Amino acid sequence: MPIEVTKPLGGEATKFKKTILSEIIMDKYTQETKIWLDERFKKCDEHGIYFAHQPIYGFRKGSYKAGLFYEYFRIYQIMKALSHLEFNSLLDVGGAEGYKAHIAREIFGVEVKNCDLSEEACKRAKEIFQIDSDPADIHRLPYKDKQFDVVICSEVLEHITDVRKALHELLRVASGAVVITVPHEPKKVIEDNIRKKLPHSHVHNFIHNSFDFLKTKVYHIFSKRMISPLLLIPGILIEAMPAEYTASIPKRFIYTYNACLPILRRLFPTKVATFLISFLVRLDEFICKFLPLYHSILIIILKNEGILHKRKIQNVSVNRIINMKIPYYYMQK
């Protein structure tokens, strides 16, 4: 199912009547993904603390999986892109528990809304961040044309059935701009995921110019490479969070790494580690600018050039994003 980039999107968007997600007929893959996600967003640790999809509790604070220092790379680049746009309303599509929408609200002081395929994710966004969140399939968003100034969609398109239909919807509900991030992975990884038929796996392959076909629709496209693999090992060592076994990493490496965590945390105490992660975020921007080694791509699709400013309207600090946190959220039994 890799994305084809030779044909432009279809004709003008038609109005879509708002409906309840459960009433929408979804394809089998989307249905299975929804079930998987609903279980994911119910997860909590042994203490009853919600096990977050993103580092909502702050750097090294748990309860979330290891390796999420890359989230800071993505979120910083998204917020940096937003800092050049003039907007009053924002929708995060596939926004999980509402973390990115929360950060955008804190930094820019705008109206935010969240939506996600998972109804459980929408509940968490309302409970944790008091953000209005709608259960929605990205292929059929329950919003009016041009309802939001800006729409963001981060690490979602690689999971879905129809990328072109989803792009059509993102552009339909945005009046000013759409900001997207997608992973860049080898085709073999995508082919293996498709063969295994796993829900919520990566089933589309993207490169930095995958969205250039939209230029035929008179949209202005800006793309940016980010997340260099050269920073993977330094980032994991500095983050020093317990890792879980995965099929792609031998158990002995996971065991050795977890056994070394006390040493790593002594070498990189929290304040030092926070500074170093902040440094890696800036270093990543420099490396990806000059080397064709990257794990992710940020795309800005402008529908209205008037909202773009060359200079930042609002300053975005890496440290502010890294230090943004909330108290632990305990799931009700």
C-alpha positions as CSV (number, residue, x, y, z in Angstrom):
1,M,0.0,0.0,0.0
2,P,2.8,2.5,-0.5
3,I,1.6,6.0,-1.3
4,E,1.7,7.0,-5.0
5,V,2.6,10.6,-5.7
6,T,1.8,10.8,-9.4
7,K,-1.8,11.9,-9.3
8,P,-3.2,15.1,-7.7
9,L,-6.0,15.0,-5.2
10,G,-9.6,14.9,-6.5
11,G,-12.0,17.8,-7.1
12,E,-13.3,20.3,-4.6
13,A,-14.3,19.1,-1.2
14,T,-18.0,18.5,-0.5
15,K,-19.7,19.4,2.7
16,F,-19.7,16.7,5.3
17,K,-22.6,16.2,7.7
18,K,-21.3,15.6,11.3
19,T,-21.9,12.0,12.5
20,I,-20.9,9.8,15.3
21,L,-17.8,7.6,14.7
22,S,-19.6,4.4,15.6
23,E,-22.1,5.1,12.8
24,I,-19.5,5.4,10.1
25,I,-18.8,2.3,8.0
26,M,-15.0,1.8,8.3
27,D,-12.8,-0.7,6.3
28,K,-11.6,-3.7,8.2
29,Y,-8.1,-2.4,8.7
30,T,-9.3,0.8,10.2
31,Q,-11.7,-1.1,12.5
32,E,-8.9,-3.4,13.7
33,T,-6.7,-0.3,14.3
34,K,-9.4,1.4,16.3
35,I,-9.8,-1.7,18.6
36,W,-6.0,-1.8,19.1
37,L,-5.8,1.9,19.8
38,D,-8.8,1.8,22.3
39,E,-6.9,-0.8,24.3
40,R,-3.7,1.2,24.1
41,F,-5.3,4.3,25.5
42,K,-6.7,2.4,28.5
43,K,-3.2,1.2,29.6
44,C,-1.8,2.1,33.0
45,D,1.2,1.0,35.0
46,E,1.3,-1.1,38.2
47,H,0.5,2.0,40.2
48,G,-2.6,2.9,38.2
49,I,-1.0,5.8,36.5
50,Y,-2.1,6.3,32.9
51,F,0.7,5.0,30.6
52,A,0.9,7.9,28.2
53,H,1.5,7.8,24.4
54,Q,3.7,10.8,24.7
55,P,6.0,12.2,27.5
56,I,3.2,14.2,29.1
57,Y,4.6,13.9,32.6
58,G,7.9,15.5,31.6
59,F,11.4,14.3,30.9
60,R,12.3,11.1,32.7
61,K,9.1,11.2,34.7
62,G,7.4,8.1,33.3
63,S,4.9,6.6,32.9
64,Y,5.6,6.2,29.1
65,K,7.7,3.9,27.0
66,A,11.4,4.6,26.4
67,G,12.7,6.3,23.2
68,L,10.3,9.2,23.3
69,F,13.0,11.8,23.3
70,Y,12.4,11.9,19.5
71,E,8.9,13.3,20.4
72,Y,10.7,16.5,21.6
73,F,12.4,16.7,18.2
74,R,9.1,16.4,16.4
75,I,7.1,18.7,18.7
76,Y,9.7,21.4,18.6
77,Q,9.7,21.4,14.8
78,I,5.9,21.5,14.7
79,M,5.8,24.4,17.2
80,K,8.6,26.2,15.3
81,A,6.6,25.9,12.1
82,L,3.4,27.2,13.8
83,S,5.4,30.1,15.2
84,H,5.6,31.5,11.6
85,L,1.9,31.3,11.1
86,E,-0.8,33.7,12.1
87,F,-3.8,31.7,13.5
88,N,-6.5,31.6,16.1
89,S,-7.8,28.1,15.9
90,L,-6.1,24.7,15.6
91,L,-7.2,21.1,15.1
92,D,-4.8,18.1,15.9
93,V,-5.9,15.1,13.8
94,G,-4.8,11.8,15.3
95,G,-3.8,13.8,18.4
96,A,-3.9,10.9,20.9
97,E,-4.3,12.2,24.5
98,G,-4.1,15.8,23.4
99,Y,-0.5,16.6,24.3
100,K,0.5,18.6,21.2
101,A,-2.8,20.5,21.2
102,H,-2.1,21.3,24.9
103,I,1.4,22.6,24.1
104,A,0.1,24.7,21.2
105,R,-2.6,26.2,23.5
106,E,0.1,27.0,26.1
107,I,2.5,28.6,23.7
108,F,0.2,30.4,21.3
109,G,-2.9,31.0,23.4
110,V,-5.2,29.8,20.6
111,E,-8.4,27.7,20.6
112,V,-7.6,24.1,20.1
113,K,-9.5,20.9,19.3
114,N,-8.3,17.3,19.2
115,C,-9.6,14.3,17.3
116,D,-8.5,10.7,17.2
117,L,-9.8,7.4,15.8
118,S,-9.7,6.0,19.3
119,E,-12.6,7.0,21.6
120,E,-10.5,6.2,24.6
121,A,-7.8,8.7,23.4
122,C,-10.5,11.3,23.2
123,K,-11.6,10.6,26.7
124,R,-8.0,11.0,27.9
125,A,-7.7,14.4,26.2
126,K,-10.8,15.6,27.9
127,E,-9.9,14.2,31.3
128,I,-6.2,15.1,31.3
129,F,-6.0,18.4,29.4
130,Q,-9.6,19.5,29.3
131,I,-9.4,19.6,25.5
132,D,-12.5,19.0,23.5
133,S,-11.8,15.9,21.5
134,D,-13.9,14.1,18.9
135,P,-13.7,10.4,17.9
136,A,-13.2,10.6,14.1
137,D,-11.9,8.7,11.1
138,I,-9.3,10.8,9.2
139,H,-10.9,9.7,6.0
140,R,-14.2,11.4,7.0
141,L,-13.6,14.3,9.4
142,P,-16.8,15.6,11.1
143,Y,-16.0,19.2,10.5
144,K,-17.1,22.0,8.2
145,D,-15.0,23.3,5.3
146,K,-12.3,25.7,6.5
147,Q,-13.4,25.4,10.1
148,F,-9.9,25.7,11.5
149,D,-7.1,28.2,10.7
150,V,-4.5,25.5,11.0
151,V,-4.6,21.7,11.1
152,I,-1.7,19.5,12.4
153,C,-1.4,15.8,11.8
154,S,1.7,14.1,13.2
155,E,2.8,10.5,12.7
156,V,-0.7,9.4,11.5
157,L,-0.7,9.1,7.7
158,E,1.7,6.1,7.7
159,H,-0.9,4.1,9.6
160,I,-4.0,4.7,7.5
161,T,-5.8,3.1,4.5
162,D,-6.0,5.9,2.0
163,V,-3.5,8.8,2.2
164,R,-5.0,10.8,-0.6
165,K,-8.4,10.8,0.9
166,A,-7.0,11.8,4.3
167,L,-5.0,14.6,2.8
168,H,-8.2,15.8,1.0
169,E,-10.0,15.9,4.4
170,L,-7.1,17.7,6.2
171,L,-7.0,20.4,3.5
172,R,-10.8,20.7,3.4
173,V,-11.2,21.6,7.1
174,A,-8.1,24.0,7.2
175,S,-8.4,27.5,6.0
176,G,-4.8,28.5,6.3
177,A,-2.3,25.7,6.5
178,V,-1.8,22.0,7.3
179,V,1.3,20.9,9.2
180,I,2.2,17.2,8.8
181,T,4.9,14.9,10.1
182,V,5.5,11.4,8.7
183,P,8.3,8.8,9.1
184,H,10.9,8.0,6.5
185,E,11.6,4.3,6.5
186,P,13.0,1.6,4.1
187,K,10.5,0.1,1.8
188,K,11.3,-3.3,3.1
189,V,10.1,-2.3,6.6
190,I,6.8,-1.2,5.0
191,E,6.5,-4.4,2.9
192,D,7.0,-6.5,6.0
193,N,4.4,-4.6,8.0
194,I,1.9,-5.1,5.1
195,R,2.7,-8.8,4.9
196,K,2.2,-9.3,8.6
197,K,-1.1,-7.4,8.6
198,L,-0.6,-5.9,12.0
199,P,-3.1,-3.2,13.1
200,H,-1.6,0.3,13.5
201,S,1.6,-0.5,11.7
202,H,3.4,1.6,9.2
203,V,1.9,0.8,5.7
204,H,3.1,3.7,3.6
205,N,6.6,4.9,2.6
206,F,7.4,8.6,2.4
207,I,10.3,10.7,1.2
208,H,10.9,14.4,1.6
209,N,9.1,15.3,-1.7
210,S,6.2,12.8,-1.4
211,F,3.7,15.7,-1.2
212,D,5.0,17.8,-4.0
213,F,2.2,16.5,-6.2
214,L,-0.1,18.9,-4.3
215,K,1.7,21.8,-6.0
216,T,-0.6,21.1,-9.0
217,K,-3.5,22.3,-6.7
218,V,-1.7,25.6,-6.3
219,Y,-0.7,24.9,-2.7
220,H,2.7,26.0,-1.5
221,I,4.6,23.1,-0.1
222,F,7.6,23.3,2.3
223,S,9.3,20.1,3.5
224,K,12.0,19.6,6.1
225,R,14.0,16.5,7.1
226,M,14.4,15.8,10.8
227,I,15.5,13.1,13.3
228,S,18.9,11.9,12.3
229,P,19.7,8.3,13.0
230,L,23.2,9.5,14.1
231,L,21.6,10.8,17.3
232,L,19.7,7.7,18.2
233,I,22.2,6.1,20.5
234,P,23.2,9.4,22.2
235,G,19.5,10.2,22.8
236,I,18.7,6.7,24.2
237,L,21.7,6.9,26.6
238,I,20.9,10.4,27.8
239,E,17.2,9.7,28.2
240,A,18.0,6.6,30.4
241,M,14.5,5.2,30.5
242,P,13.7,1.5,31.0
243,A,13.4,-0.2,27.6
244,E,11.1,-3.1,26.7
245,Y,12.0,-6.0,24.5
246,T,11.0,-5.8,20.8
247,A,11.5,-8.3,18.0
248,S,14.0,-6.0,16.3
249,I,16.4,-5.7,19.3
250,P,18.0,-8.8,20.9
251,K,17.0,-9.4,24.5
252,R,20.7,-9.3,25.7
253,F,21.0,-5.6,24.6
254,I,17.8,-4.6,26.4
255,Y,18.9,-6.4,29.5
256,T,22.4,-4.8,29.4
257,Y,20.9,-1.3,28.8
258,N,18.4,-1.6,31.6
259,A,21.1,-2.9,33.9
260,C,23.2,0.2,33.1
261,L,20.4,2.8,33.8
262,P,21.6,3.7,37.3
263,I,25.1,4.4,35.9
264,L,23.6,6.5,33.0
265,R,21.5,8.5,35.4
266,R,24.6,9.3,37.5
267,L,26.5,10.3,34.4
268,F,23.6,12.4,33.1
269,P,21.5,13.8,36.0
270,T,18.2,15.3,35.0
271,K,19.3,18.9,34.6
272,V,22.3,17.9,32.6
273,A,20.3,15.4,30.5
274,T,17.6,18.1,29.8
275,F,20.3,20.4,28.6
276,L,21.8,17.7,26.4
277,I,18.5,16.7,24.8
278,S,17.9,20.4,24.1
279,F,21.3,20.5,22.4
280,L,20.5,17.3,20.4
281,V,17.3,18.9,19.1
282,R,19.2,21.8,17.7
283,L,22.0,19.6,16.4
284,D,19.5,17.4,14.7
285,E,18.3,20.4,12.7
286,F,21.8,21.2,11.6
287,I,22.7,17.5,10.6
288,C,19.5,16.9,8.7
289,K,20.0,20.1,6.7
290,F,23.3,18.9,5.2
291,L,23.1,15.0,5.4
292,P,20.4,12.9,3.6
293,L,20.0,10.8,6.8
294,Y,16.7,11.2,8.4
295,H,13.9,9.3,10.1
296,S,11.1,11.8,9.8
297,I,9.8,14.6,7.5
298,L,7.9,17.8,8.4
299,I,5.6,19.2,5.7
300,I,3.8,22.5,5.7
301,I,1.0,22.9,3.1
302,L,-0.1,26.5,2.7
303,K,-3.6,27.2,1.5
304,N,-3.4,30.9,2.4
305,E,0.0,32.6,2.0
306,G,-1.2,35.6,4.0
307,I,-0.8,33.7,7.3
308,L,2.9,33.0,6.8
309,H,5.5,35.3,8.3
310,K,9.3,35.1,7.7
311,R,10.0,36.1,11.2
312,K,8.6,34.2,14.2
313,I,5.4,35.7,15.6
314,Q,6.0,33.8,18.8
315,N,9.3,32.5,20.2
316,V,9.4,28.8,20.7
317,S,11.9,27.5,23.3
318,V,13.2,23.9,23.2
319,N,13.6,24.0,27.0
320,R,10.0,25.2,27.5
321,I,8.7,22.2,25.5
322,I,11.0,19.7,27.4
323,N,10.0,21.1,30.8
324,M,6.3,21.2,30.0
325,K,4.6,18.6,32.2
326,I,1.5,17.7,34.1
327,P,0.9,15.7,37.4
328,Y,0.5,11.9,37.1
329,Y,-3.0,11.0,35.9
330,Y,-4.5,8.0,37.7
331,M,-6.9,5.9,35.8
332,Q,-10.2,5.3,37.6
333,K,-10.9,1.7,38.5
